Amino acid sequence: MAGIYIHIPYCRQKCHYCNFFSVASRATMPAMIDAICLEMKLQRSYTSKQSIETIYFGGGTPSMLESSGLEKIMTGLQQNFSIDTAAEITLEANPDDISTENLALWKTMGINRLSIGIQSFLDKDLKYLHRVHNAEKAIACLYLAKDAGFNNLTLDLIFGIPDLSDQDWLFNINTALDLRIPHISAYALTIEPRTALDLMIKKGKATPVDEQQSARQFEILMETMQARGYLHYEISNYCLPGHFAKHNTAYWKGETYLGLGPSAHSFNGKSRQWNVSGIKDYLDSVNNNILPAESETLTREQQYNEFVMTGLRTMWGCDIEVIKLKYGAQYAGYFSENMAPWLEIGCIEKIGSVVTLTQKGKLLADGIASDLFFI
């Protein structure tokens, strides 16, 4: 199987915490849609004619696309790739774009999953994050989506926001759970360099993040989700049984995926490529039939490190026997030796040959993974 990611680099306004590539002006959107369709022709051999089982519109804010633009992209995908009839097709959407009319249009175009950027059900948090929508719209859009027949829904929540009390965080979690949203992605607020929030904090105009608060709220999240019957199947992702995000799960399991659009990344197990970010550079390249990407072939060490980094983040973990089979006994031995201290202090557990993080270990996931990297 293979997946396709399409980056739509436009937003109504830039959220203060966001470091994804996007712009506010939509002047280049028609040209961008045409260029993405042209890039499909340049890139269609990347997936080696594998069946495309997942398509993901990310950004930016893909829900800003007019129906004609979305339809043009969907037609291009059908013409250039072998799309599975049961493919999961996800559209990232902001609450302010969700209307009865748009929901009906998206459904007719084959969109069967929505990823909604809620972030919080509290106005004070949304103001701090510089979101367009308010709390009332956050709840209303979920009812609209469910009433329109979108049962395959996921939403994003953010914890560790300054002034977000533990009680407020529980309110956010329980609001989503009471609506029976089948999939929830939850992230700790991270201050990325050169974002608006980073500059505001440095100038004393915004409250900095408290790492202890973030860790405590992550623990609250894990305990609450487990108690309500959700699987913690990846560090930041929770779902009711049978509602895994197929597209993102393919990332974590090392499946092939193709990225289209400016700044999009692609991976085929042996190499990685990434498109230029600048809109002008991207448009100029594609319109001259030049692939707008750089690439690197991964060494065996990099492939092993990638396997460890992604696998350890999931409930499926890392299988030492698979490491031995794919990378050799040296790597399997290295992994076993370096995991021993973490096993001893209860941050990982080993059942048979499969190693997974414990709840304690999930708080230290990045550090544990880096200890297991082959350098």
Beta strands, then each sheet from edge to edge (+ up, - down):
strand 1: 2-8
strand 2: 52-59
strand 3: 83-93
strand 4: 113-119
strand 5: 153-159
strand 6: 183-188
strand 7: 231-234
strand 8: 237-239
strand 9: 256-260
strand 10: 265-267
strand 11: 271-275
strand 12: 293-297
strand 13: 318-319
strand 14: 348-351
strand 15: 354-357
sheet 1: 7+ 8- 6+ 5+ 4+ 3+ 2+ 1+ 9+
sheet 2: 10+ 11- 12+
sheet 3: 13+ 15- 14+
end
